């Protein structure tokens, strides 16, 4: 299928007449077209199509259909029907009233093209460019970012279900690739155990019996892998995708101990960033954040805030679930800089703000990164006593540290932290510390005979101290309240677009879903701005409204947690 680019052209006169008569107060689709014009052109997507073949339906129009689909929460069939039957959608797309539209499968094919070219961000950018031209996008001011978990489209499986389903998928794939060979290799009881989907209700409840079933599944998988890799196996079976998934999951969860297949101990399994959690979505990963555990992904939303213009989402980033927020600040700033959307102040949650990221944002992008720093967790200061780092005097020029009792450090060495960040290791002499009366206020271990410190680089250390001091002030706590608004954006994404559940399998397709979610929220907010719809107020329960005034004032003075 090819594409011959064509300009959006004017809206047909008859379409304008009927739409004005039918929608006297307008609609979102009509207002967006009137205010922003035609958002996407065919030329923007020319690289997704070959130059020869049957002409495709206009990709510029398809891009707008995808966004409107997310605005209203429509299925592909409903979106295609809207193009065929709704006057306001025909108005937004610039179509004749008798235009038959397209088959709903065209939307899926177009999404696949966007995924293959990693072009999902073009949909969000198209709306931002149009909004900037109409002075609806204000950059260089304030922005805020937060993340939320995203469940995989695949059903969540417990361990027994996962290994059983992995083996069943491999058997089904091999039954298609080499049915005669598999018929001769399969054990008689495999048809009883793996012919139907695994469900936890069909497994016994007793722990010992479940462990026994796990070992049986592990042994069956090992036998199948041995058969696939044997010289007698047909060529190409090793390359079957489901067989490779079986091999990876078995390596991660099973091993041979004296010739017997056993489940690996938790400490012997790979970390969550590498461990597969389902055979149906090999890019989904498991993660835990406070009391929330999930298998899937994580999405980071960045939006403008603090002005009279609508708060628009300027960046959407989707990652695997275990990726920490602390590594995303630099990535977000780099992408915003490429699109000329950098803010002067960036307000984030605790996970994003570290001394390293604060210094990098200021030095490389001119952005002031604001977010609560994680609390000091040094063992010596947990109970309110002892000497923290702030009790020591640091001489950066002479490269030594003086303790509260006057002893001077004897070692100053550049090292790397567990996150491979440059740090400075400082050690005091045991001869100075061993007989110090305040030794137990300096070290947490009864066996330790000297104090050791881990310091950031000079600029990061200064930024850390200055930021901690600033965040204790009431003024900063009052300013930080602006970040809370991004939680409303996440709520809007969940309610309008199903943000916390992936519609598709795989990181690339999930990322496209989130780009469309950001674009849809922006259109909805631009429409609300045009119709002067007030922003929703923070909801207060009936009981909370009864709180005495002095308690409300006290809560305001304490600031955010």
C-alpha positions as CSV (number, residue, x, y, z in Angstrom):
1,X,0.0,0.0,0.0
2,X,1.5,3.4,-1.0
3,X,0.7,7.0,-0.2
4,X,0.4,10.0,-2.5
5,X,0.5,13.0,-0.1
6,X,-2.2,15.5,-0.5
7,X,-2.9,18.7,1.4
8,X,-5.8,18.9,3.9
9,X,-7.7,21.3,1.8
10,X,-10.8,23.2,2.8
11,X,-13.7,21.7,4.6
12,X,-16.4,20.9,2.0
13,X,-19.1,23.6,2.0
14,X,-22.0,21.2,2.5
15,X,-20.2,19.6,5.4
16,X,-19.7,23.0,7.0
17,X,-23.4,23.9,6.5
18,X,-24.8,20.7,8.0
19,X,-22.3,20.7,10.9
20,X,-23.1,24.3,11.8
21,X,-26.8,23.5,11.7
22,X,-26.5,20.2,13.7
23,X,-24.0,21.5,16.3
24,X,-25.2,25.0,17.1
25,X,-23.0,25.0,20.3
26,X,-20.2,23.2,18.5
27,X,-18.4,20.0,19.7
28,X,-14.8,19.1,20.6
29,X,-14.0,17.9,17.1
30,X,-15.4,21.1,15.5
31,X,-13.8,23.5,17.9
32,X,-10.4,21.8,17.6
33,X,-10.5,22.0,13.8
34,X,-11.6,25.7,13.9
35,X,-9.0,26.7,16.5
36,X,-6.0,24.5,15.5
37,X,-6.6,23.8,11.9
38,X,-5.7,20.4,10.4
39,X,-3.3,19.0,12.9
40,X,-1.4,16.4,10.8
41,X,-0.3,16.3,7.2
42,X,0.3,13.3,5.0
43,X,3.9,14.4,4.4
44,X,4.7,13.9,8.1
45,X,4.1,10.1,7.7
46,X,5.4,9.7,4.1
47,X,8.3,7.5,5.4
48,X,5.9,4.9,6.7
49,X,4.6,3.9,3.3
50,X,6.2,2.6,0.1
51,X,6.2,4.8,-3.0
52,X,4.3,2.1,-5.1
53,X,1.1,0.2,-4.6
54,X,-2.5,0.8,-3.9
55,X,-3.2,4.3,-2.5
56,X,-3.7,4.3,1.3
57,X,-6.2,6.3,3.2
58,X,-4.8,9.7,4.2
59,X,-2.4,9.0,7.1
60,X,-2.8,12.6,8.3
61,X,-6.5,12.0,8.8
62,X,-5.8,8.6,10.4
63,X,-3.5,10.2,12.9
64,X,-6.3,12.6,13.9
65,X,-8.8,9.7,14.1
66,X,-6.5,7.8,16.5
67,X,-6.3,10.8,18.8
68,X,-10.1,11.4,18.7
69,X,-10.5,7.7,19.4
70,X,-8.6,8.1,22.6
71,X,-10.4,11.3,23.5
72,X,-13.7,9.5,23.5
73,X,-12.5,6.0,24.5
74,X,-13.7,4.3,21.3
75,X,-12.8,0.9,19.9
76,X,-11.5,0.6,16.4
77,X,-14.9,-0.4,15.1
78,X,-16.5,2.5,16.9
79,X,-13.9,5.0,15.6
80,X,-14.3,3.8,12.0
81,X,-18.1,4.1,12.4
82,X,-17.7,7.6,13.7
83,X,-15.8,8.6,10.6
84,X,-18.5,7.1,8.4
85,X,-21.5,8.4,10.3
86,X,-20.8,11.5,12.5
87,X,-21.0,14.9,11.0
88,X,-18.6,16.6,13.5
89,X,-15.9,14.0,12.8
90,X,-16.3,14.5,9.1
91,X,-15.9,18.3,9.7
92,X,-12.7,17.8,11.7
93,X,-11.3,15.5,9.0
94,X,-12.5,17.7,6.1
95,X,-14.5,15.0,4.4
96,X,-17.6,15.1,2.3
97,X,-20.8,14.0,4.0
98,X,-21.1,10.9,1.7
99,X,-17.5,9.8,2.3
100,X,-17.6,6.1,3.2
101,X,-14.6,6.2,5.5
102,X,-12.5,3.0,5.9
103,X,-12.6,-0.5,7.3
104,X,-11.7,-0.6,11.0
105,X,-8.7,-2.8,10.4
106,X,-6.9,0.2,8.8
107,X,-6.4,1.7,12.3
108,X,-4.6,-1.4,13.5
109,X,-2.4,-1.4,10.4
110,X,-1.6,2.2,10.8
111,X,-0.6,1.8,14.4
112,X,1.7,-1.1,13.4
113,X,3.4,1.3,11.0
114,X,3.8,3.9,13.7
115,X,5.3,1.3,16.1
116,X,7.8,0.0,13.5
117,X,9.1,3.5,12.8
118,X,8.9,4.6,16.5
119,X,6.8,7.5,15.3
120,X,4.3,7.7,18.1
121,X,5.7,10.9,19.4
122,X,4.7,12.7,16.2
123,X,1.1,12.5,17.3
124,X,1.8,14.4,20.5
125,X,4.2,16.8,18.8
126,X,1.7,17.7,16.1
127,X,-0.8,19.0,18.7
128,X,2.0,20.8,20.6
129,X,3.2,22.6,17.5
130,X,-0.4,23.7,16.6
131,X,-1.0,24.8,20.2
132,X,2.3,26.8,20.2
133,X,1.3,28.7,17.1
134,X,-2.0,29.7,18.8
135,X,-0.2,30.7,22.0
136,X,-1.8,27.9,23.9
137,X,1.5,26.3,24.8
138,X,3.7,28.2,27.2
139,X,7.2,26.9,27.7
140,X,10.1,28.2,29.7
141,X,8.0,28.5,32.9
142,X,7.1,25.7,35.2
143,X,6.5,22.0,34.6
144,X,5.8,19.0,36.7
145,X,6.4,15.3,36.3
146,X,5.1,12.1,37.9
147,X,4.9,8.4,37.0
148,X,2.4,5.6,37.5
149,X,2.4,1.9,37.1
150,X,0.9,0.2,34.0
151,X,-0.4,-3.3,34.0
152,X,0.5,-5.5,31.1
153,X,-2.2,-6.6,28.7
154,X,-1.4,-10.2,29.4
155,X,-3.1,-11.8,32.4
156,X,-1.1,-11.8,35.6
157,X,0.2,-15.3,36.4
158,X,1.5,-16.8,39.5
159,X,4.6,-18.9,39.3
160,X,3.0,-22.3,38.6
161,X,0.7,-20.7,36.0
162,X,3.6,-19.0,34.3
163,X,5.9,-22.0,33.9
164,X,2.9,-24.2,32.9
165,X,1.7,-21.7,30.3
166,X,5.2,-21.2,29.0
167,X,5.6,-24.9,28.3
168,X,2.1,-25.1,26.8
169,X,2.8,-22.2,24.4
170,X,6.0,-23.9,23.3
171,X,4.2,-27.2,22.7
172,X,1.5,-25.4,20.7
173,X,4.1,-23.7,18.5
174,X,6.0,-26.9,17.9
175,X,2.7,-28.7,17.1
176,X,2.4,-26.2,14.1
177,X,6.0,-26.3,13.1
178,X,6.7,-30.0,13.4
179,X,3.6,-32.0,14.3
180,X,4.8,-35.5,13.3
181,X,8.1,-35.0,15.3
182,X,6.3,-33.7,18.4
183,X,3.8,-36.6,18.3
184,X,6.8,-39.0,18.7
185,X,8.5,-36.9,21.4
186,X,5.6,-35.9,23.6
187,X,5.1,-37.9,26.8
188,X,1.6,-39.5,27.2
189,X,0.7,-37.4,30.2
190,X,1.7,-34.1,28.5
191,X,-1.7,-34.1,26.7
192,X,-3.4,-34.3,30.1
193,X,-1.3,-31.5,31.7
194,X,-0.7,-29.0,28.9
195,X,-3.6,-29.4,26.5
196,X,-5.7,-26.6,28.2
197,X,-4.7,-23.3,29.8
198,X,-3.3,-23.4,33.3
199,X,-5.5,-21.9,36.1
200,X,-4.5,-21.7,39.7
201,X,-7.8,-23.2,40.8
202,X,-6.8,-26.4,39.2
203,X,-3.6,-26.7,41.2
204,X,-3.7,-28.2,44.7
205,X,-3.5,-25.8,47.7
206,X,-1.0,-27.7,49.7
207,X,2.5,-26.3,49.5
208,X,4.3,-29.6,49.2
209,X,2.0,-30.8,46.3
210,X,2.5,-27.5,44.5
211,X,6.2,-27.8,44.8
212,X,6.0,-31.3,43.4
213,X,4.0,-30.0,40.4
214,X,6.6,-27.3,39.9
215,X,9.4,-29.9,39.7
216,X,7.3,-32.0,37.3
217,X,6.8,-29.0,35.0
218,X,10.4,-28.2,35.2
219,X,11.5,-31.7,34.3
220,X,9.0,-31.8,31.4
221,X,10.4,-28.5,30.0
222,X,13.9,-29.8,30.3
223,X,13.0,-32.9,28.3
224,X,11.4,-30.8,25.6
225,X,14.4,-28.5,25.3
226,X,16.7,-31.5,25.2
227,X,14.6,-33.0,22.4
228,X,14.5,-29.7,20.4
229,X,18.3,-29.3,20.6
230,X,19.1,-33.0,19.8
231,X,20.7,-33.8,16.4
232,X,17.6,-35.7,15.4
233,X,15.3,-32.7,15.7
234,X,14.1,-31.0,12.5
235,X,16.1,-27.9,11.5
236,X,14.8,-24.6,12.7
237,X,13.0,-25.7,15.9
238,X,15.5,-23.8,18.1
239,X,14.5,-20.6,16.3
240,X,10.8,-20.9,17.1
241,X,10.0,-17.8,19.3
242,X,8.1,-19.8,21.9
243,X,10.9,-22.3,22.3
244,X,13.4,-19.4,22.9
245,X,11.0,-18.0,25.6
246,X,10.8,-21.5,27.2
247,X,14.6,-21.7,27.3
248,X,15.0,-18.2,28.9
249,X,12.3,-18.8,31.6
250,X,13.8,-22.3,32.4
251,X,17.3,-20.8,32.7
252,X,15.9,-18.2,35.1
253,X,13.9,-20.5,37.3
254,X,15.3,-24.0,37.1
255,X,18.7,-25.8,37.3
256,X,20.1,-29.3,37.6
257,X,21.3,-30.5,41.0
258,X,22.9,-33.9,40.9
259,X,20.9,-34.7,37.7
260,X,17.6,-33.6,39.2
261,X,15.6,-30.6,38.1
262,X,15.0,-28.1,40.9
263,X,13.7,-24.6,41.3
264,X,16.3,-21.9,41.8
265,X,16.4,-20.1,45.1
266,X,15.3,-16.5,45.0
267,X,18.8,-15.2,45.4
268,X,19.9,-17.3,42.5
269,X,17.4,-15.8,40.1
270,X,18.1,-12.8,37.8
271,X,17.0,-9.3,38.9
272,X,13.6,-8.0,38.1
273,X,14.9,-6.0,35.2
274,X,15.8,-9.2,33.3
275,X,13.3,-11.7,34.6
276,X,10.4,-12.6,32.4
277,X,7.0,-12.7,34.1
278,X,4.8,-14.1,31.3
279,X,5.3,-15.9,28.0
280,X,2.7,-13.6,26.4
281,X,4.5,-10.3,26.8
282,X,8.3,-10.8,27.0
283,X,9.0,-7.1,27.6
284,X,6.8,-6.8,30.6
285,X,8.6,-6.9,34.0
286,X,7.6,-7.1,37.6
287,X,8.1,-4.3,40.1
288,X,7.0,-3.1,43.5
289,X,6.5,0.4,44.7
290,X,5.5,0.7,48.3
291,X,2.3,-1.5,48.6
292,X,1.7,-1.8,44.8
293,X,3.1,-4.8,43.0
294,X,2.5,-5.2,39.2
295,X,3.7,-6.8,36.0
296,X,4.1,-4.5,33.1
297,X,5.5,-1.0,32.6
298,X,5.8,2.5,33.9
299,X,4.8,5.8,32.3
300,X,6.1,9.3,33.1
301,X,4.0,12.3,32.3
302,X,5.4,15.9,32.1
303,X,3.1,18.9,31.8
304,X,3.2,22.7,31.9
305,X,1.7,24.4,34.9
306,X,1.3,27.6,36.7
307,X,0.0,29.9,34.0
308,X,-3.3,31.0,32.5
309,X,-2.8,28.8,29.4
310,X,-4.1,25.2,29.5
311,X,-1.8,22.7,31.2
312,X,-0.5,20.7,28.3
313,X,1.4,17.4,28.4
314,X,4.8,18.1,26.8
315,X,6.4,14.7,27.2
316,X,5.4,11.1,27.7
317,X,8.0,8.4,28.5
318,X,7.2,4.7,28.8
319,X,9.7,2.3,30.4
320,X,9.9,-1.2,31.8
321,X,8.4,-1.4,35.3
322,X,11.7,-1.7,37.3
323,X,13.4,1.4,35.8
324,X,13.7,3.8,38.8
325,X,12.5,7.4,38.6
326,X,15.9,8.7,39.5
327,X,17.4,7.9,36.1
328,X,14.6,9.6,34.1
329,X,15.1,13.3,34.9
330,X,18.1,13.5,32.5
331,X,16.2,11.6,29.8
332,X,13.1,13.9,30.1
333,X,15.2,17.0,30.0
334,X,17.1,15.9,26.9
335,X,13.8,15.1,25.0
336,X,12.2,18.4,26.1
337,X,15.3,20.3,24.9
338,X,15.1,18.7,21.5
339,X,11.6,20.0,21.1
340,X,12.1,23.4,22.7
341,X,9.8,22.6,25.6
342,X,12.3,23.0,28.5
343,X,10.9,24.7,31.6
344,X,12.8,27.0,33.9
345,X,11.5,25.2,37.0
346,X,10.7,21.4,37.0
347,X,8.7,20.1,40.0
348,X,9.0,16.4,40.6
349,X,8.4,13.7,43.2
350,X,10.9,12.3,45.6
351,X,12.1,9.6,43.3
352,X,13.3,12.0,40.6
353,X,15.3,14.4,42.7
354,X,18.9,13.5,43.5
355,X,22.0,15.7,44.0
356,X,23.4,14.3,40.7
357,X,20.2,15.1,38.7
358,X,19.8,18.6,40.3
359,X,23.4,19.5,39.3
360,X,23.0,18.0,35.8
361,X,19.7,19.8,35.1
362,X,21.1,23.1,36.2
363,X,24.5,22.7,34.4
364,X,23.4,21.1,31.1
365,X,19.9,22.4,30.6
366,X,19.5,25.5,32.8
367,X,16.6,23.9,34.6
368,X,16.0,24.2,38.4
369,X,14.9,20.7,39.4
370,X,12.7,20.8,42.6
371,X,11.7,17.7,44.5
372,X,12.0,16.4,48.1
373,X,15.3,14.7,48.6
374,X,15.2,11.3,50.2
375,X,15.7,11.3,54.0
376,X,19.1,10.6,55.5
377,X,19.3,6.9,56.3
378,X,22.7,6.8,58.0
379,X,22.5,4.3,60.8
380,X,24.2,6.6,63.3
381,X,21.4,9.2,63.1
382,X,18.3,7.0,63.0
383,X,17.5,7.5,66.7
384,X,18.1,11.3,66.6
385,X,21.6,11.0,68.1
386,X,25.0,10.4,66.6
387,X,27.0,12.3,64.1
388,X,25.7,12.7,60.5
389,X,27.8,14.0,57.6
390,X,26.8,17.6,58.4
391,X,28.7,17.3,61.7
392,X,32.0,16.9,59.8
393,X,34.1,19.8,58.4
394,X,35.2,19.2,54.8
395,X,38.3,20.8,53.3
396,X,37.8,20.3,49.6
397,X,41.1,21.9,48.6
398,X,43.3,19.9,51.0
399,X,41.1,16.8,50.6
400,X,40.6,15.9,54.2
401,X,37.7,15.9,56.7
402,X,37.7,16.9,60.4
403,X,35.4,15.1,62.8
404,X,33.5,16.9,65.6
405,X,36.2,15.9,68.1
406,X,39.1,17.3,66.0
407,X,40.5,14.2,64.3
408,X,41.5,14.5,60.7
409,X,40.9,11.9,58.0
410,X,43.8,9.9,56.6
411,X,42.4,8.6,53.3
412,X,40.6,10.4,50.5
413,X,39.9,8.2,47.4
414,X,37.7,8.5,44.3
415,X,35.4,5.5,44.0
416,X,32.2,4.4,42.3
417,X,28.9,3.8,44.0
418,X,26.6,0.8,43.5
419,X,24.9,2.8,40.8
420,X,28.3,3.4,39.2
421,X,28.3,7.1,40.1
422,X,31.5,8.9,41.1
423,X,31.8,9.3,44.9
424,X,34.6,10.0,47.4
425,X,35.5,7.5,50.2
426,X,36.9,9.1,53.3
427,X,38.4,7.1,56.2
428,X,39.8,8.0,59.6
429,X,42.6,6.3,61.3
430,X,41.7,3.5,63.8
431,X,44.4,4.9,66.1
432,X,42.4,8.2,66.3
433,X,39.0,6.6,66.6
434,X,39.6,3.5,68.7
435,X,40.0,5.4,72.0
436,X,37.6,8.3,71.2
437,X,34.8,8.5,73.8
438,X,32.3,9.4,71.0
439,X,33.1,6.4,68.8
440,X,29.7,4.8,69.3
441,X,28.1,8.1,68.2
442,X,30.1,7.8,64.9
443,X,29.8,4.1,64.0
444,X,26.8,1.7,64.2
445,X,28.7,-1.5,64.4
446,X,30.2,-2.6,67.7
447,X,33.2,-4.1,65.8
448,X,34.0,-1.0,63.9
449,X,37.1,0.9,65.0
450,X,36.9,4.0,62.7
451,X,34.5,6.2,60.9
452,X,34.1,6.1,57.1
453,X,32.2,8.6,55.0
454,X,30.9,8.5,51.4
455,X,30.7,12.0,49.9
456,X,29.4,13.2,46.6
457,X,31.5,15.3,44.2
458,X,32.0,18.9,45.4
459,X,29.3,20.5,43.3
460,X,26.8,17.7,44.1
461,X,27.6,17.9,47.8
462,X,27.0,21.6,47.9
463,X,23.8,21.3,45.9
464,X,22.6,18.6,48.3
465,X,23.3,20.7,51.4
466,X,21.7,23.8,49.9
467,X,18.6,21.9,48.7
468,X,18.1,20.3,52.1
469,X,18.2,23.6,53.8
470,X,15.9,25.2,51.3
471,X,13.3,22.5,51.6
472,X,13.0,23.1,55.3
473,X,11.5,26.6,54.7
474,X,7.8,27.2,54.7
475,X,8.2,29.2,51.4
476,X,9.5,26.2,49.5
477,X,6.9,23.9,51.0
478,X,4.2,26.3,49.8
479,X,5.7,26.5,46.3
480,X,6.0,22.7,46.1
481,X,2.2,22.3,46.3
482,X,2.1,23.0,42.6
483,X,3.4,19.5,41.9
484,X,0.3,17.9,43.3
485,X,-1.6,18.9,40.2
486,X,0.1,16.2,38.0
487,X,-1.7,13.6,40.1
488,X,-4.9,14.9,38.6
489,X,-3.5,14.5,35.2
490,X,-2.7,10.8,35.9
491,X,-6.3,10.5,37.2
492,X,-7.6,12.0,34.0
493,X,-5.5,9.6,31.9
494,X,-6.8,6.7,33.9
495,X,-10.5,7.7,33.7
496,X,-10.5,8.9,30.1
497,X,-7.9,6.6,28.4
498,X,-7.3,3.6,30.7
499,X,-3.7,4.8,31.4
500,X,-2.9,2.0,33.9
501,X,-3.8,-0.9,31.7
502,X,-1.9,-1.5,28.5
503,X,-4.2,-2.2,25.5
504,X,-1.4,-4.0,23.6
505,X,1.5,-6.3,24.3
506,X,5.1,-5.1,24.2
507,X,6.9,-1.9,25.2
508,X,6.7,-0.2,21.8
509,X,2.9,-0.6,21.4
510,X,2.3,0.4,25.0
511,X,4.5,3.5,24.4
512,X,2.3,4.4,21.4
513,X,-0.8,4.0,23.6
514,X,0.7,6.5,26.1
515,X,1.6,9.0,23.4
516,X,-2.0,8.9,22.1
517,X,-3.2,9.3,25.7
518,X,-1.1,12.5,26.1
519,X,-2.3,13.8,22.8
520,X,-6.0,13.1,23.7
521,X,-5.7,14.8,27.1
522,X,-4.2,17.8,25.4
523,X,-7.1,18.1,23.0
524,X,-9.5,17.7,25.8
525,X,-7.8,20.5,27.8
526,X,-7.6,22.8,24.8
527,X,-11.3,22.3,24.3
528,X,-12.0,23.0,27.9
529,X,-9.9,26.2,27.6
530,X,-11.8,27.3,24.6
531,X,-15.2,26.8,26.3
532,X,-13.9,28.4,29.5
533,X,-14.7,25.3,31.5
534,X,-13.2,25.7,35.0
535,X,-10.6,23.3,36.2
536,X,-11.8,20.7,38.6
537,X,-11.3,21.5,42.2
538,X,-9.6,19.2,44.7
539,X,-12.4,17.1,46.2
540,X,-12.8,17.2,50.0
541,X,-14.8,14.5,51.8
542,X,-17.7,15.6,54.0
543,X,-15.9,14.6,57.1
544,X,-12.7,16.4,56.1
545,X,-14.7,19.6,55.6
546,X,-15.5,19.5,59.3
547,X,-11.8,19.9,60.3
548,X,-11.3,22.8,62.7
549,X,-9.6,25.9,61.2
550,X,-6.6,25.6,63.4
551,X,-5.9,22.1,62.2
552,X,-6.2,23.2,58.5
553,X,-3.7,26.1,59.2
554,X,-1.3,23.6,60.9
555,X,-1.5,21.2,58.0
556,X,-0.6,24.1,55.5
557,X,2.4,25.1,57.6
558,X,3.7,21.5,57.6
559,X,3.7,21.4,53.9
560,X,3.8,18.3,51.7
561,X,4.9,15.0,53.1
